[in-house]
Amino acid sequence: MLADVLQYAETNRNRFTEELFDLLRIPSISTLSEHKPDIERAAEWISRNMVNAGLNDVQIMQTQGNPVVYGEWMQAREAVPTVLVYGHYDVQPVDPVDLWDTPPFKPSIRDGKIYARGASDDKGQMFLHIKALEAYLSTQETLPVNVKMIVEGEEEIGS
């Protein structure tokens, strides 16, 4: 079972990397109002990827601030716990830009590590959860638990 999930992830490694890079290219800086369209674009990107991963009831919930993306998979075959996965898609500003070795929204790989604004906080980690669910649902058709996922766009401004 786990071997199938890991094989799926390995088989799709290049696609997953390109998809992550697509997300990292979105300058979803929540503290700068001129990036409001980028915030919306990031929320839509996450929503599409949740659907593609197999989550149900995926929706973008508008708020007084930035949208929250919600998705769930509540089809476990027996009474099992529900796991809540939290993440955020907004990022910190990039100033001073001249201190970056590469442009902050142009992902690069150096020494086996991905460099871009949001690669680790928190787009990369949140993306990992979506792709783990995709790999599991694509190979097992079910999950051992129910899952609810909430991804917000205001963590960096004190949501």
C-alpha positions in Angstrom: 0.0 0.0 0.0 2.6 2.6 1.0 4.9 1.4 -1.7 2.2 2.2 -4.3 1.8 5.7 -2.8 5.6 6.3 -2.9 5.8 4.9 -6.4 3.1 7.3 -7.6 5.0 10.2 -6.0 8.2 9.2 -7.7 6.5 8.7 -11.0 5.0 12.2 -10.8 8.1 13.9 -9.3 8.7 16.2 -12.3 5.0 17.1 -12.6 4.8 17.8 -8.9 8.0 20.0 -9.1 6.6 22.0 -12.0 3.2 22.5 -10.2 5.0 23.7 -7.1 7.0 26.1 -9.2 3.8 27.4 -10.7 2.5 28.2 -7.3 5.8 29.7 -6.1 5.7 32.1 -9.1 2.6 33.7 -7.8 3.6 36.8 -5.7 0.9 36.4 -3.1 2.2 39.0 -0.8 -0.7 39.7 1.6 0.7 42.9 3.1 0.8 44.8 -0.2 -2.6 45.8 -1.7 -1.2 45.8 -5.2 -0.9 42.0 -4.9 -4.6 41.4 -4.3 -5.0 39.9 -7.8 -2.1 37.6 -7.0 -3.8 36.5 -3.8 -7.0 35.7 -5.7 -4.9 33.8 -8.3 -3.2 31.8 -5.6 -6.5 30.9 -4.0 -7.9 29.7 -7.3 -4.7 27.7 -8.0 -5.0 25.9 -4.7 -8.7 25.2 -5.2 -8.1 23.6 -8.6 -5.3 21.5 -7.1 -7.5 20.3 -4.2 -10.1 19.2 -6.7 -7.5 17.5 -8.9 -6.2 15.7 -5.8 -9.6 14.2 -5.1 -10.9 16.4 -2.3 -14.7 17.1 -2.3 -16.7 20.1 -1.5 -13.8 22.4 -2.5 -14.7 26.1 -2.2 -13.1 29.5 -2.1 -14.7 31.4 0.8 -14.6 35.1 0.5 -13.9 37.1 3.7 -13.5 40.7 4.5 -9.8 40.1 3.8 -8.2 37.5 1.6 -10.0 34.3 0.6 -9.9 31.0 2.5 -9.8 27.8 0.4 -11.6 24.8 2.0 -11.7 21.2 0.8 -12.6 18.0 2.4 -12.7 14.3 1.9 -15.2 12.7 4.3 -15.7 9.3 2.7 -13.9 7.0 5.1 -15.7 3.6 5.1 -15.9 3.3 8.9 -16.0 5.5 12.0 -12.5 7.1 12.0 -11.1 10.4 13.1 -11.1 13.5 11.0 -7.8 15.2 10.4 -7.6 19.0 9.9 -4.8 20.2 7.7 -4.0 23.9 7.9 -1.8 26.0 5.6 -1.5 29.4 4.1 -0.6 30.7 0.7 0.3 34.2 1.5 4.0 35.2 1.8 6.1 38.0 3.3 7.4 40.9 1.2 10.7 40.3 -0.6 12.5 43.5 0.2 15.4 44.1 0.1 15.4 42.3 -3.3 19.1 42.9 -3.8 19.9 40.4 -1.1 18.3 37.5 -3.1 20.7 35.3 -5.1 17.9 34.7 -7.6 14.5 36.5 -8.1 12.2 35.6 -5.2 9.3 34.5 -7.5 11.5 32.6 -10.0 12.0 29.2 -8.3 15.4 27.7 -8.6 17.1 24.5 -7.4 20.5 24.8 -5.8 22.3 22.0 -4.1 19.1 20.0 -4.2 17.1 22.7 -2.4 14.3 24.8 -3.8 14.7 28.6 -3.4 11.8 31.0 -3.8 9.6 33.1 -1.5 7.1 30.7 0.1 9.1 27.5 -0.7 9.1 26.5 2.9 6.7 29.0 4.6 4.2 27.9 3.7 3.4 27.2 0.1 5.8 24.2 -0.1 4.5 22.5 3.0 0.8 23.1 2.1 1.5 21.8 -1.4 3.0 18.7 0.1 -0.2 17.9 1.9 -2.3 18.3 -1.3 0.1 16.0 -3.3 0.2 13.4 -0.5 -3.6 13.3 -0.6 -3.5 13.0 -4.4 -1.0 10.2 -4.3 -2.9 8.3 -1.6 -6.3 8.7 -3.3 -4.9 7.9 -6.8 -3.4 4.6 -5.6 -5.7 3.5 -2.8 -9.1 5.1 -3.8 -9.8 5.8 -0.1 -8.1 7.3 3.0 -7.8 5.7 6.4 -9.2 8.9 7.9 -11.5 11.8 6.9 -9.7 15.0 6.0 -10.6 18.6 6.1 -8.2 21.1 4.6 -8.2 24.9 5.2 -5.7 27.2 3.5 -5.8 30.9 4.2 -4.3 34.0 2.7 -3.7 36.2 5.7 -1.3 34.3 8.0 1.5 36.8 7.3 -0.7 39.7 8.4 -2.0 38.2 11.6 -5.1 36.4 10.5 
